[in-house]
């Protein structure tokens, strides 16, 4: 469990945050922005907009500043998971693998495989290696 901005998301704990960070960038806190994806979680502007939409943060925080600050970025991830949490891999449990699929594919498209491109395969391998699961 992880609590940010007063929001609780089941199975989104500190270990999962670490795995999501490792999967996205090897948790490079100096990652900056590249090709529209920013910070150690490689958050896109559309992800950011979805994460703050309808919250007290909407219109009050800067995209690049927040995504490059680990704590602020974790708040964005939490808000995004509140909006889109679901069982993406069909195993009957919404857990860190699902949160990784949501983060990478986007909430509405989370059921897509993580082996469609070289980078998605790298992301998926990092995620499963970190979480201790055999595969997605």
Helices and strands as residue ranges (DSSP letters): E 3-4, E 7-8, H 14-25, E 33-34, E 37-38, E 43-44, H 45-52, H 63-67, H 70-84, H 96-105, G 107-109, H 118-131
